[in-house]
Amino acid sequence: MFEAIAFYLFAFLTITMFFITVMSKHALYSMTALAAGMIFISAFFFMLGADFLGAVQIIVYTGAVMALYAFGMMFFDSTRELKEKNTPSLLVFGLGGMAALLTVIIVAAPIVSSNITAAYPIVEGVGNTQAVGMVLFTKYLIPFEVAAVMLLVAMIAGIVLAGKKMDVSLTLVEDDVIPQPEKEKEKAAS
């Protein structure tokens, strides 16, 4: 009973976060909702007993990929207003298609689930985090350390290369050199 309640709760929260991601007009809100959705997806892994996959989901997707998105968003001007196109027929068509797909999935899910369970029975005790850690830090310790050093060298090289390209800082530039949207609108109106 607890598993069913937890599943439906996390499913609702995940779908809600991804809906906010798609529907939000602010990039920061979208990225925050996307990160929360990724964390809720990791909850499914933890509920299934796949602790390692849950931790990797949080570290890789929520940490690294969301940091990459955040740095990517810093390069774009999000202050500009976007012109919206009103296409209600496309929206109706898309929602109708999604409803049809959802109906097919609901009808086909029990059939597919029973076939998968018969073909791939669940084996208890496989994939535990302690076993992965023991193999990683005993048999594969040298490749793990080499990968860590390579990542450290790549990070230091990126910092050095970025530091050389930043000759002029925005704090040293005068205010009239930095484009300001309010003043540009006033000049265009004059």
OpenMM code with the backbone's topology and positions (N, CA, C; nanometers):
from openmm import Vec3, app, unit

residues = "MET PHE GLU ALA ILE ALA PHE TYR LEU PHE ALA PHE LEU THR ILE THR MET PHE PHE ILE THR VAL MET SER LYS HIS ALA LEU TYR SER MET THR ALA LEU ALA ALA GLY MET ILE PHE ILE SER ALA PHE PHE PHE MET LEU GLY ALA ASP PHE LEU GLY ALA VAL GLN ILE ILE VAL TYR THR GLY ALA VAL MET ALA LEU TYR ALA PHE GLY MET MET PHE PHE ASP SER THR ARG GLU LEU LYS GLU LYS ASN THR PRO SER LEU LEU VAL PHE GLY LEU GLY GLY MET ALA ALA LEU LEU THR VAL ILE ILE VAL ALA ALA PRO ILE VAL SER SER ASN ILE THR ALA ALA TYR PRO ILE VAL GLU GLY VAL GLY ASN THR GLN ALA VAL GLY MET VAL LEU PHE THR LYS TYR LEU ILE PRO PHE GLU VAL ALA ALA VAL MET LEU LEU VAL ALA MET ILE ALA GLY ILE VAL LEU ALA GLY LYS LYS MET ASP VAL SER LEU THR LEU VAL GLU ASP ASP VAL ILE PRO GLN PRO GLU LYS GLU LYS GLU LYS ALA ALA SER".split()
positions = [
    Vec3(0.0821, -0.1191, 0.0000),
    Vec3(0.0000, 0.0000, 0.0000),
    Vec3(0.0865, 0.1255, 0.0000),
    Vec3(0.1944, 0.1221, 0.0819),
    Vec3(0.2833, 0.2379, 0.0881),
    Vec3(0.3487, 0.2643, -0.0468),
    Vec3(0.3893, 0.1568, -0.1151),
    Vec3(0.4559, 0.1731, -0.2440),
    Vec3(0.3640, 0.2381, -0.3463),
    Vec3(0.2379, 0.1991, -0.3462),
    Vec3(0.1428, 0.2566, -0.4422),
    Vec3(0.1207, 0.4044, -0.4143),
    Vec3(0.1059, 0.4398, -0.2870),
    Vec3(0.0862, 0.5811, -0.2523),
    Vec3(0.2095, 0.6621, -0.2896),
    Vec3(0.3281, 0.6100, -0.2568),
    Vec3(0.4518, 0.6816, -0.2901),
    Vec3(0.4684, 0.6946, -0.4408),
    Vec3(0.4355, 0.5881, -0.5150),
    Vec3(0.4475, 0.5937, -0.6606),
    Vec3(0.3575, 0.7020, -0.7184),
    Vec3(0.2310, 0.7031, -0.6787),
    Vec3(0.1388, 0.8019, -0.7345),
    Vec3(0.1750, 0.9435, -0.6908),
    Vec3(0.2254, 0.9587, -0.5689),
    Vec3(0.2675, 1.0911, -0.5232),
    Vec3(0.3854, 1.1419, -0.6057),
    Vec3(0.4882, 1.0579, -0.6214),
    Vec3(0.6046, 1.1011, -0.6990),
    Vec3(0.5712, 1.1175, -0.8469),
    Vec3(0.4810, 1.0351, -0.8987),
    Vec3(0.4398, 1.0509, -1.0386),
    Vec3(0.3687, 1.1840, -1.0583),
    Vec3(0.2787, 1.2185, -0.9663),
    Vec3(0.2081, 1.3467, -0.9761),
    Vec3(0.3055, 1.4632, -0.9654),
    Vec3(0.3980, 1.4559, -0.8695),
    Vec3(0.4950, 1.5646, -0.8524),
    Vec3(0.5869, 1.5772, -0.9734),
    Vec3(0.6298, 1.4650, -1.0298),
    Vec3(0.7171, 1.4686, -1.1474),
    Vec3(0.6459, 1.5306, -1.2662),
    Vec3(0.5241, 1.4869, -1.2921),
    Vec3(0.4486, 1.5422, -1.4051),
    Vec3(0.4209, 1.6906, -1.3833),
    Vec3(0.3898, 1.7292, -1.2599),
    Vec3(0.3657, 1.8704, -1.2297),
    Vec3(0.4907, 1.9536, -1.2548),
    Vec3(0.6060, 1.9051, -1.2110),
    Vec3(0.7298, 1.9814, -1.2314),
    Vec3(0.7629, 1.9958, -1.3798),
    Vec3(0.7446, 1.8900, -1.4564),
    Vec3(0.7737, 1.8995, -1.5993),
    Vec3(0.6710, 1.9862, -1.6713),
    Vec3(0.5474, 1.9888, -1.6226),
    Vec3(0.4470, 2.0789, -1.6792),
    Vec3(0.4860, 2.2241, -1.6525),
    Vec3(0.5321, 2.2525, -1.5306),
    Vec3(0.5793, 2.3876, -1.4983),
    Vec3(0.6998, 2.4227, -1.5852),
    Vec3(0.7875, 2.3260, -1.6095),
    Vec3(0.9043, 2.3498, -1.6947),
    Vec3(0.8626, 2.3956, -1.8333),
    Vec3(0.7634, 2.3313, -1.8892),
    Vec3(0.7209, 2.3636, -2.0251),
    Vec3(0.6395, 2.4923, -2.0298),
    Vec3(0.5575, 2.5170, -1.9298),
    Vec3(0.4636, 2.6284, -1.9360),
    Vec3(0.5177, 2.7593, -1.8785),
    Vec3(0.6274, 2.7569, -1.8057),
    Vec3(0.6789, 2.8785, -1.7436),
    Vec3(0.7414, 2.9708, -1.8473),
    Vec3(0.7222, 3.1015, -1.8264),
    Vec3(0.7788, 3.2004, -1.9182),
    Vec3(0.9190, 3.2436, -1.8753),
    Vec3(0.9556, 3.2147, -1.7521),
    Vec3(1.0864, 3.2539, -1.7007),
    Vec3(1.1816, 3.1349, -1.7056),
    Vec3(1.2994, 3.1575, -1.7600),
    Vec3(1.3962, 3.0488, -1.7771),
    Vec3(1.4424, 2.9929, -1.6430),
    Vec3(1.4591, 3.0800, -1.5441),
    Vec3(1.5054, 3.0335, -1.4137),
    Vec3(1.4017, 2.9428, -1.3480),
    Vec3(1.2741, 2.9782, -1.3586),
    Vec3(1.1693, 2.8934, -1.3026),
    Vec3(1.1646, 2.7592, -1.3752),
    Vec3(1.1829, 2.7635, -1.5063),
    Vec3(1.1812, 2.6393, -1.5839),
    Vec3(1.2956, 2.5479, -1.5433),
    Vec3(1.4151, 2.6047, -1.5276),
    Vec3(1.5300, 2.5214, -1.4894),
    Vec3(1.5134, 2.4655, -1.3485),
    Vec3(1.4580, 2.5454, -1.2572),
    Vec3(1.4366, 2.4965, -1.1214),
    Vec3(1.3340, 2.3836, -1.1196),
    Vec3(1.2262, 2.3999, -1.1952),
    Vec3(1.1252, 2.2939, -1.2020),
    Vec3(1.1813, 2.1687, -1.2690),
    Vec3(1.2667, 2.1867, -1.3704),
    Vec3(1.3290, 2.0712, -1.4356),
    Vec3(1.4194, 1.9963, -1.3384),
    Vec3(1.4959, 2.0701, -1.2575),
    Vec3(1.5821, 2.0058, -1.1579),
    Vec3(1.4985, 1.9302, -1.0548),
    Vec3(1.3879, 1.9899, -1.0114),
    Vec3(1.3008, 1.9213, -0.9153),
    Vec3(1.2406, 1.7957, -0.9773),
    Vec3(1.2020, 1.8030, -1.1036),
    Vec3(1.1491, 1.6851, -1.1722),
    Vec3(1.2519, 1.5736, -1.1810),
    Vec3(1.3774, 1.6103, -1.2066),
    Vec3(1.4840, 1.5093, -1.2117),
    Vec3(1.5034, 1.4432, -1.0749),
    Vec3(1.4930, 1.5213, -0.9688),
    Vec3(1.5074, 1.4643, -0.8345),
    Vec3(1.3915, 1.3699, -0.8048),
    Vec3(1.2702, 1.4085, -0.8478),
    Vec3(1.1559, 1.3197, -0.8256),
    Vec3(1.1686, 1.1911, -0.9066),
    Vec3(1.2316, 1.1978, -1.0239),
    Vec3(1.2559, 1.0749, -1.1004),
    Vec3(1.3511, 0.9833, -1.0235),
    Vec3(1.4499, 1.0427, -0.9568),
    Vec3(1.5424, 0.9593, -0.8794),
    Vec3(1.4707, 0.8887, -0.7648),
    Vec3(1.3607, 0.9454, -0.7181),
    Vec3(1.2843, 0.8795, -0.6115),
    Vec3(1.2301, 0.7449, -0.6581),
    Vec3(1.1958, 0.7335, -0.7869),
    Vec3(1.1497, 0.6046, -0.8392),
    Vec3(1.2604, 0.4996, -0.8291),
    Vec3(1.3837, 0.5402, -0.8594),
    Vec3(1.4952, 0.4455, -0.8484),
    Vec3(1.5149, 0.4013, -0.7038),
    Vec3(1.5060, 0.4963, -0.6104),
    Vec3(1.5227, 0.4602, -0.4702),
    Vec3(1.4109, 0.3677, -0.4232),
    Vec3(1.2894, 0.3902, -0.4708),
    Vec3(1.1782, 0.3026, -0.4325),
    Vec3(1.1959, 0.1617, -0.4872),
    Vec3(1.2605, 0.1491, -0.6029),
    Vec3(1.2823, 0.0171, -0.6627),
    Vec3(1.4054, -0.0536, -0.6064),
    Vec3(1.4769, 0.0116, -0.5149),
    Vec3(1.5944, -0.0499, -0.4553),
    Vec3(1.7213, -0.0300, -0.5345),
    Vec3(1.7177, 0.0535, -0.6373),
    Vec3(1.8365, 0.0814, -0.7185),
    Vec3(1.8994, 0.2109, -0.6676),
    Vec3(1.9652, 0.2006, -0.5521),
    Vec3(2.0212, 0.3194, -0.4878),
    Vec3(2.1292, 0.3848, -0.5722),
    Vec3(2.2110, 0.3045, -0.6368),
    Vec3(2.3191, 0.3598, -0.7187),
    Vec3(2.2623, 0.4427, -0.8337),
    Vec3(2.1613, 0.3907, -0.9028),
    Vec3(2.1010, 0.4653, -1.0133),
    Vec3(2.0331, 0.5924, -0.9641),
    Vec3(1.9716, 0.5873, -0.8466),
    Vec3(1.9104, 0.7071, -0.7898),
    Vec3(2.0135, 0.8140, -0.7600),
    Vec3(2.1269, 0.7722, -0.7027),
    Vec3(2.2336, 0.8683, -0.6740),
    Vec3(2.2937, 0.9238, -0.8019),
    Vec3(2.3127, 0.8383, -0.9022),
    Vec3(2.3660, 0.8854, -1.0308),
    Vec3(2.2681, 0.9813, -1.0967),
    Vec3(2.1397, 0.9544, -1.0863),
    Vec3(2.0377, 1.0444, -1.1421),
    Vec3(2.0494, 1.1827, -1.0793),
    Vec3(2.0663, 1.1877, -0.9487),
    Vec3(2.0766, 1.3172, -0.8816),
    Vec3(2.2072, 1.3860, -0.9182),
    Vec3(2.3180, 1.3125, -0.9140),
    Vec3(2.4479, 1.3750, -0.9383),
    Vec3(2.4629, 1.4175, -1.0830),
    Vec3(2.4332, 1.3279, -1.1769),
    Vec3(2.4587, 1.3572, -1.3181),
    Vec3(2.3548, 1.4521, -1.3747),
    Vec3(2.2278, 1.4152, -1.3655),
    Vec3(2.1262, 1.4966, -1.4307),
    Vec3(2.0972, 1.6241, -1.3532),
    Vec3(2.0687, 1.6104, -1.2243),
    Vec3(2.0318, 1.7282, -1.1480),
    Vec3(2.1522, 1.8186, -1.1262),
    Vec3(2.2667, 1.7611, -1.0990),
    Vec3(2.3841, 1.8438, -1.0745),
    Vec3(2.4508, 1.8931, -1.2002),
    Vec3(2.5025, 1.8018, -1.2791),
    Vec3(2.5855, 1.8403, -1.3936),
    Vec3(2.5047, 1.8980, -1.5088),
    Vec3(2.3993, 1.8316, -1.5493),
    Vec3(2.3229, 1.8789, -1.6647),
    Vec3(2.2526, 2.0099, -1.6331),
    Vec3(2.1977, 2.0237, -1.5134),
    Vec3(2.1314, 2.1496, -1.4794),
    Vec3(2.2325, 2.2634, -1.4668),
    Vec3(2.3534, 2.2345, -1.4188),
    Vec3(2.4569, 2.3384, -1.4168),
    Vec3(2.4937, 2.3791, -1.5585),
    Vec3(2.4999, 2.2826, -1.6490),
    Vec3(2.5273, 2.3138, -1.7891),
    Vec3(2.4172, 2.4008, -1.8480),
    Vec3(2.2916, 2.3687, -1.8200),
    Vec3(2.1804, 2.4518, -1.8674),
    Vec3(2.1892, 2.5926, -1.8090),
    Vec3(2.2240, 2.6024, -1.6811),
    Vec3(2.2333, 2.7342, -1.6177),
    Vec3(2.3422, 2.8182, -1.6833),
    Vec3(2.4575, 2.7586, -1.7098),
    Vec3(2.5632, 2.8331, -1.7775),
    Vec3(2.5219, 2.8690, -1.9196),
    Vec3(2.4515, 2.7802, -1.9863),
    Vec3(2.4033, 2.8101, -2.1210),
    Vec3(2.3044, 2.9247, -2.1219),
    Vec3(2.2179, 2.9313, -2.0223),
    Vec3(2.1193, 3.0395, -2.0166),
    Vec3(2.1838, 3.1740, -1.9877),
    Vec3(2.3008, 3.1733, -1.9251),
    Vec3(2.3688, 3.2999, -1.8969),
    Vec3(2.4167, 3.3681, -2.0241),
    Vec3(2.4346, 3.2927, -2.1311),
    Vec3(2.4848, 3.3503, -2.2551),
    Vec3(2.3751, 3.4135, -2.3395),
    Vec3(2.2501, 3.3891, -2.3059),
    Vec3(2.1399, 3.4411, -2.3862),
    Vec3(2.0700, 3.5538, -2.3133),
    Vec3(2.0188, 3.6481, -2.3919),
    Vec3(1.9470, 3.7609, -2.3357),
    Vec3(1.8029, 3.7192, -2.3125),
    Vec3(1.7683, 3.6956, -2.1884),
    Vec3(1.6320, 3.6526, -2.1582),
    Vec3(1.5417, 3.7702, -2.1249),
    Vec3(1.5942, 3.8939, -2.1355),
    Vec3(1.5118, 4.0105, -2.1063),
    Vec3(1.4240, 4.0486, -2.2240),
    Vec3(1.4590, 4.0011, -2.3444),
    Vec3(1.3765, 4.0327, -2.4610),
    Vec3(1.2420, 3.9630, -2.4503),
    Vec3(1.1414, 4.0318, -2.4951),
    Vec3(1.0085, 3.9724, -2.4951),
    Vec3(0.9886, 3.8944, -2.6240),
    Vec3(0.9301, 3.7784, -2.6115),
    Vec3(0.9029, 3.6946, -2.7273),
    Vec3(0.7605, 3.7183, -2.7740),
    Vec3(0.7418, 3.7203, -2.9046),
    Vec3(0.6075, 3.7348, -2.9595),
    Vec3(0.5420, 3.5971, -2.9633),
    Vec3(0.4237, 3.5902, -2.9068),
    Vec3(0.3532, 3.4627, -2.9030),
    Vec3(0.2646, 3.4489, -3.0253),
    Vec3(0.2554, 3.3283, -3.0739),
    Vec3(0.1666, 3.2985, -3.1854),
    Vec3(0.0451, 3.2254, -3.1305),
    Vec3(-0.0702, 3.2709, -3.1680),
    Vec3(-0.1926, 3.2050, -3.1237),
    Vec3(-0.2322, 3.0992, -3.2255),
    Vec3(-0.2086, 2.9751, -3.1901),
    Vec3(-0.2467, 2.8638, -3.2772),
    Vec3(-0.3289, 2.7641, -3.1967),
    Vec3(-0.4550, 2.7964, -3.1718),
    Vec3(-0.5355, 2.7040, -3.0913),
    Vec3(-0.5626, 2.5717, -3.1616),
    Vec3(-0.5681, 2.5715, -3.2954),
    Vec3(-0.5940, 2.4448, -3.3641),
    Vec3(-0.4780, 2.3473, -3.3440),
    Vec3(-0.3565, 2.3986, -3.3429),
    Vec3(-0.2405, 2.3134, -3.3171),
    Vec3(-0.2437, 2.2593, -3.1745),
    Vec3(-0.2850, 2.3432, -3.0816),
    Vec3(-0.2946, 2.3002, -2.9429),
    Vec3(-0.3993, 2.1902, -2.9275),
    Vec3(-0.5132, 2.2083, -2.9896),
    Vec3(-0.6191, 2.1069, -2.9823),
    Vec3(-0.5730, 1.9768, -3.0465),
    Vec3(-0.5064, 1.9861, -3.1610),
    Vec3(-0.4554, 1.8669, -3.2284),
    Vec3(-0.3521, 1.7953, -3.1407),
    Vec3(-0.2611, 1.8714, -3.0799),
    Vec3(-0.1589, 1.8115, -2.9936),
    Vec3(-0.2189, 1.7447, -2.8712),
    Vec3(-0.3150, 1.8113, -2.8067),
    Vec3(-0.3785, 1.7518, -2.6891),
    Vec3(-0.4597, 1.6280, -2.7258),
    Vec3(-0.5256, 1.6316, -2.8416),
    Vec3(-0.6000, 1.5135, -2.8866),
    Vec3(-0.5082, 1.3960, -2.9141),
    Vec3(-0.3947, 1.4229, -2.9775),
    Vec3(-0.2970, 1.3173, -3.0034),
    Vec3(-0.2402, 1.2598, -2.8755),
    Vec3(-0.2116, 1.3479, -2.7777),
    Vec3(-0.1600, 1.2995, -2.6497),
    Vec3(-0.2642, 1.2150, -2.5771),
    Vec3(-0.3919, 1.2550, -2.5845),
    Vec3(-0.4981, 1.1767, -2.5205),
    Vec3(-0.5107, 1.0394, -2.5861),
    Vec3(-0.5008, 1.0348, -2.7192),
    Vec3(-0.5078, 0.9064, -2.7892),
    Vec3(-0.3892, 0.8179, -2.7522),
    Vec3(-0.2697, 0.8766, -2.7462),
    Vec3(-0.1507, 0.8005, -2.7086),
    Vec3(-0.1617, 0.7485, -2.5657),
    Vec3(-0.2116, 0.8325, -2.4760),
    Vec3(-0.2285, 0.7907, -2.3370),
    Vec3(-0.3282, 0.6758, -2.3261),
    Vec3(-0.4348, 0.6809, -2.4046),
    Vec3(-0.5328, 0.5722, -2.4041),
    Vec3(-0.4702, 0.4416, -2.4520),
    Vec3(-0.3903, 0.4486, -2.5577),
    Vec3(-0.3229, 0.3286, -2.6082),
    Vec3(-0.2265, 0.2732, -2.5039),
    Vec3(-0.1537, 0.3605, -2.4370),
    Vec3(-0.0583, 0.3153, -2.3351),
    Vec3(-0.1313, 0.2491, -2.2189),
    Vec3(-0.2424, 0.3087, -2.1757),
    Vec3(-0.3172, 0.2511, -2.0636),
    Vec3(-0.3719, 0.1135, -2.0994),
    Vec3(-0.4198, 0.0987, -2.2216),
    Vec3(-0.4756, -0.0302, -2.2635),
    Vec3(-0.3647, -0.1339, -2.2826),
    Vec3(-0.2502, -0.0928, -2.3386),
    Vec3(-0.1439, -0.1879, -2.3713),
    Vec3(-0.0508, -0.2176, -2.2548),
    Vec3(-0.0510, -0.1367, -2.1499),
    Vec3(0.0445, -0.1538, -2.0402),
    Vec3(0.0347, -0.2897, -1.9715),
    Vec3(-0.0837, -0.3398, -1.9379),
    Vec3(-0.0872, -0.4722, -1.8723),
    Vec3(-0.0338, -0.5845, -1.9605),
    Vec3(-0.0590, -0.5767, -2.0901),
    Vec3(-0.0118, -0.6813, -2.1818),
    Vec3(0.1405, -0.6791, -2.1897),
    Vec3(0.1969, -0.5604, -2.2084),
    Vec3(0.3427, -0.5473, -2.2190),
    Vec3(0.4088, -0.5845, -2.0877),
    Vec3(0.3502, -0.5430, -1.9762),
    Vec3(0.4079, -0.5714, -1.8451),
    Vec3(0.4155, -0.7208, -1.8180),
    Vec3(0.3106, -0.7947, -1.8509),
    Vec3(0.3139, -0.9392, -1.8257),
    Vec3(0.4161, -1.0085, -1.9149),
    Vec3(0.4331, -0.9611, -2.0384),
    Vec3(0.5336, -1.0205, -2.1275),
    Vec3(0.6751, -0.9918, -2.0789),
    Vec3(0.6995, -0.8701, -2.0311),
    Vec3(0.8333, -0.8349, -1.9822),
    Vec3(0.8658, -0.9149, -1.8564),
    Vec3(0.7688, -0.9288, -1.7667),
    Vec3(0.7920, -1.0043, -1.6437),
    Vec3(0.8219, -1.1504, -1.6738),
    Vec3(0.7553, -1.2068, -1.7727),
    Vec3(0.7804, -1.3466, -1.8087),
    Vec3(0.9171, -1.3634, -1.8741),
    Vec3(0.9584, -1.2667, -1.9558),
    Vec3(1.0856, -1.2783, -2.0272),
    Vec3(1.2050, -1.2469, -1.9379),
    Vec3(1.1895, -1.1506, -1.8471),
    Vec3(1.2998, -1.1076, -1.7612),
    Vec3(1.2554, -1.1128, -1.6155),
    Vec3(1.2671, -1.2269, -1.5505),
    Vec3(1.2255, -1.2349, -1.4103),
    Vec3(1.3184, -1.1514, -1.3214),
    Vec3(1.2618, -1.1004, -1.2136),
    Vec3(1.3376, -1.0161, -1.1212),
    Vec3(1.4261, -1.1044, -1.0343),
    Vec3(1.5547, -1.0698, -1.0278),
    Vec3(1.6504, -1.1445, -0.9471),
    Vec3(1.6837, -1.0589, -0.8259),
    Vec3(1.6638, -1.1128, -0.7079),
    Vec3(1.6895, -1.0387, -0.5852),
    Vec3(1.8396, -1.0308, -0.5570),
    Vec3(1.8827, -0.9214, -0.4991),
    Vec3(2.0198, -0.9073, -0.4543),
    Vec3(2.1187, -0.8642, -0.5602),
    Vec3(2.0735, -0.8309, -0.6795),
    Vec3(2.1649, -0.7892, -0.7855),
    Vec3(2.1627, -0.6370, -0.7950),
    Vec3(2.2799, -0.5764, -0.8156),
    Vec3(2.2865, -0.4328, -0.8380),
    Vec3(2.2926, -0.3509, -0.7115),
    Vec3(2.3463, -0.4044, -0.6057),
    Vec3(2.3497, -0.3264, -0.4840),
    Vec3(2.4696, -0.2319, -0.4855),
    Vec3(2.4528, -0.1195, -0.4207),
    Vec3(2.5512, -0.0117, -0.4263),
    Vec3(2.6841, -0.0520, -0.3635),
    Vec3(2.6787, -0.1290, -0.2580),
    Vec3(2.8020, -0.1703, -0.1913),
    Vec3(2.8876, -0.2565, -0.2839),
    Vec3(2.8258, -0.3452, -0.3599),
    Vec3(2.9013, -0.4296, -0.4531),
    Vec3(2.9647, -0.3458, -0.5635),
    Vec3(2.8915, -0.2473, -0.6141),
    Vec3(2.9476, -0.1583, -0.7166),
    Vec3(3.0660, -0.0809, -0.6601),
    Vec3(3.0519, -0.0305, -0.5377),
    Vec3(3.1614, 0.0430, -0.4749),
    Vec3(3.2843, -0.0428, -0.4505),
    Vec3(3.2634, -0.1663, -0.4066),
    Vec3(3.3769, -0.2556, -0.3823),
    Vec3(3.4528, -0.2850, -0.5110),
    Vec3(3.3815, -0.3109, -0.6196),
    Vec3(3.4478, -0.3385, -0.7473),
    Vec3(3.5168, -0.2131, -0.7991),
    Vec3(3.4501, -0.0975, -0.7854),
    Vec3(3.5055, 0.0271, -0.8378),
    Vec3(3.6340, 0.0659, -0.7652),
    Vec3(3.6377, 0.0479, -0.6338),
    Vec3(3.7536, 0.0930, -0.5574),
    Vec3(3.8553, -0.0169, -0.5282),
    Vec3(3.8376, -0.1366, -0.5809),
    Vec3(3.9405, -0.2401, -0.5679),
    Vec3(3.9953, -0.2771, -0.7053),
    Vec3(3.9116, -0.3373, -0.7876),
    Vec3(3.9574, -0.3851, -0.9181),
    Vec3(3.9839, -0.2700, -1.0152),
    Vec3(3.9000, -0.1684, -1.0125),
    Vec3(3.9113, -0.0578, -1.1083),
    Vec3(3.9575, 0.0718, -1.0420),
    Vec3(4.0426, 0.0624, -0.9401),
    Vec3(4.0878, 0.1823, -0.8699),
    Vec3(4.1748, 0.2707, -0.9589),
    Vec3(4.2686, 0.2126, -1.0321),
    Vec3(4.3587, 0.2919, -1.1177),
    Vec3(4.2813, 0.3636, -1.2288),
    Vec3(4.1937, 0.2965, -1.3043),
    Vec3(4.1165, 0.3714, -1.4052),
    Vec3(4.0282, 0.4797, -1.3435),
    Vec3(3.9758, 0.4551, -1.2237),
    Vec3(3.8947, 0.5560, -1.1559),
    Vec3(3.9788, 0.6782, -1.1219),
    Vec3(4.0983, 0.6568, -1.0704),
    Vec3(4.1870, 0.7679, -1.0362),
    Vec3(4.2329, 0.8424, -1.1614),
    Vec3(4.2615, 0.7698, -1.2695),
    Vec3(4.3020, 0.8342, -1.3954),
    Vec3(4.1890, 0.9222, -1.4481),
    Vec3(4.0661, 0.8725, -1.4425),
    Vec3(3.9517, 0.9528, -1.4875),
    Vec3(3.9356, 1.0771, -1.4014),
    Vec3(3.9579, 1.0649, -1.2705),
    Vec3(3.9473, 1.1806, -1.1813),
    Vec3(4.0539, 1.2844, -1.2135),
    Vec3(4.1767, 1.2403, -1.2386),
    Vec3(4.2849, 1.3336, -1.2729),
    Vec3(4.2574, 1.4002, -1.4075),
    Vec3(4.2057, 1.3241, -1.5043),
    Vec3(4.1742, 1.3834, -1.6351),
    Vec3(4.0664, 1.4900, -1.6223),
    Vec3(3.9650, 1.4654, -1.5411),
    Vec3(3.8611, 1.5658, -1.5198),
    Vec3(3.9168, 1.6893, -1.4499),
    Vec3(4.0072, 1.6694, -1.3559),
    Vec3(4.0694, 1.7826, -1.2878),
    Vec3(4.1528, 1.8653, -1.3843),
    Vec3(4.2309, 1.8001, -1.4695),
    Vec3(4.3120, 1.8711, -1.5691),
    Vec3(4.2224, 1.9471, -1.6667),
    Vec3(4.1131, 1.8863, -1.7104),
    Vec3(4.0213, 1.9537, -1.8025),
    Vec3(3.9577, 2.0755, -1.7365),
    Vec3(3.9229, 2.0647, -1.6091),
    Vec3(3.8640, 2.1780, -1.5389),
    Vec3(3.9639, 2.2919, -1.5245),
    Vec3(4.0874, 2.2613, -1.4879),
    Vec3(4.1901, 2.3648, -1.4739),
    Vec3(4.2204, 2.4285, -1.6090),
    Vec3(4.2275, 2.3490, -1.7150),
    Vec3(4.2519, 2.4040, -1.8490),
    Vec3(4.1382, 2.4957, -1.8920),
    Vec3(4.0153, 2.4585, -1.8628),
    Vec3(3.9013, 2.5442, -1.8962),
    Vec3(3.9057, 2.6758, -1.8221),
    Vec3(3.9441, 2.6725, -1.6950),
    Vec3(3.9541, 2.7960, -1.6172),
    Vec3(4.0650, 2.8845, -1.6718),
    Vec3(4.1790, 2.8260, -1.7051),
    Vec3(4.2913, 2.9041, -1.7590),
    Vec3(4.2546, 2.9655, -1.8936),
    Vec3(4.1945, 2.8869, -1.9825),
    Vec3(4.1569, 2.9394, -2.1139),
    Vec3(4.0499, 3.0470, -2.1031),
    Vec3(3.9542, 3.0293, -2.0138),
    Vec3(3.8504, 3.1313, -1.9964),
    Vec3(3.9091, 3.2575, -1.9350),
    Vec3(4.0073, 3.2431, -1.8471),
    Vec3(4.0702, 3.3596, -1.7856),
    Vec3(4.1489, 3.4421, -1.8854),
    Vec3(4.2117, 3.3778, -1.9845),
    Vec3(4.2880, 3.4510, -2.0855),
    Vec3(4.1971, 3.5292, -2.1789),
    Vec3(4.0766, 3.4785, -2.2048),
    Vec3(3.9858, 3.5451, -2.2979),
    Vec3(3.9114, 3.6613, -2.2334),
    Vec3(3.9116, 3.6691, -2.1014),
    Vec3(3.8381, 3.7755, -2.0336),
    Vec3(3.9312, 3.8930, -2.0052),
    Vec3(3.9616, 3.9707, -2.1081),
    Vec3(4.0489, 4.0863, -2.0906),
    Vec3(3.9739, 4.2037, -2.0294),
    Vec3(3.8505, 4.2245, -2.0727),
    Vec3(3.7726, 4.3381, -2.0255),
    Vec3(3.6567, 4.2858, -1.9432),
    Vec3(3.6450, 4.3375, -1.8251),
    Vec3(3.5350, 4.2987, -1.7383),
    Vec3(3.4217, 4.3989, -1.7539),
    Vec3(3.2992, 4.3558, -1.7330),
    Vec3(3.1854, 4.4471, -1.7426),
    Vec3(3.1889, 4.5524, -1.6334),
    Vec3(3.2571, 4.5239, -1.5235),
    Vec3(3.2642, 4.6231, -1.4165),
    Vec3(3.3555, 4.7386, -1.4540),
    Vec3(3.4461, 4.7176, -1.5506),
    Vec3(3.5362, 4.8237, -1.5930),
    Vec3(3.4799, 4.9047, -1.7094),
    Vec3(3.3718, 4.8583, -1.7709),
    Vec3(3.3134, 4.9270, -1.8851),
    Vec3(3.2184, 5.0343, -1.8345),
    Vec3(3.2201, 5.1500, -1.9010),
    Vec3(3.1326, 5.2589, -1.8596),
    Vec3(2.9876, 5.2249, -1.8898),
    Vec3(2.8959, 5.2926, -1.8194),
    Vec3(2.7537, 5.2626, -1.8331),
    Vec3(2.6998, 5.2902, -1.9721),
    Vec3(2.7525, 5.3930, -2.0408),
    Vec3(2.6973, 5.4248, -2.1718),
    Vec3(2.7420, 5.3258, -2.2794),
    Vec3(2.8401, 5.2395, -2.2505),
    Vec3(2.8832, 5.1380, -2.3465),
    Vec3(2.7928, 5.0149, -2.3378),
    Vec3(2.7416, 4.9863, -2.2173),
    Vec3(2.6555, 4.8700, -2.1969),
    Vec3(2.5168, 4.9019, -2.2530),
    Vec3(2.4639, 4.8187, -2.3427),
    Vec3(2.3310, 4.8463, -2.3993),
    Vec3(2.2226, 4.8324, -2.2932),
    Vec3(2.1368, 4.9349, -2.2853),
    Vec3(2.0271, 4.9337, -2.1900),
    Vec3(1.8965, 4.9397, -2.2670),
    Vec3(1.8078, 4.8424, -2.2465),
    Vec3(1.6849, 4.8352, -2.3259),
    Vec3(1.5948, 4.9576, -2.3097),
    Vec3(1.5915, 5.0191, -2.1889),
    Vec3(1.5040, 5.1341, -2.1673),
    Vec3(1.5473, 5.2524, -2.2525),
    Vec3(1.6793, 5.2784, -2.2567),
    Vec3(1.7298, 5.3919, -2.3342),
    Vec3(1.7148, 5.3676, -2.4838),
    Vec3(1.7276, 5.2410, -2.5272),
    Vec3(1.7103, 5.2102, -2.6693),
    Vec3(1.5661, 5.2321, -2.7121),
    Vec3(1.4702, 5.1995, -2.6247),
    Vec3(1.3295, 5.2221, -2.6572),
    Vec3(1.2995, 5.3714, -2.6659),
    Vec3(1.3605, 5.4517, -2.5748),
    Vec3(1.3385, 5.5965, -2.5781),
    Vec3(1.3962, 5.6570, -2.7054),
    Vec3(1.5148, 5.6092, -2.7495),
    Vec3(1.5758, 5.6604, -2.8724),
    Vec3(1.4929, 5.6222, -2.9943),
    Vec3(1.4362, 5.5026, -2.9929),
    Vec3(1.3559, 5.4577, -3.1068),
    Vec3(1.2249, 5.5349, -3.1153),
    Vec3(1.1686, 5.5735, -3.0000),
    Vec3(1.0429, 5.6479, -2.9989),
    Vec3(1.0636, 5.7927, -3.0413),
    Vec3(1.1853, 5.8478, -3.0204),
    Vec3(1.2118, 5.9894, -3.0522),
    Vec3(1.2234, 6.0159, -3.1984),
] * unit.nanometer
topology = app.Topology()
chain = topology.addChain("A")
for resn in residues:
    res = topology.addResidue(resn, chain)
    for name in ("N", "CA", "C"):
        topology.addAtom(name, app.Element.getBySymbol(name[0]), res)
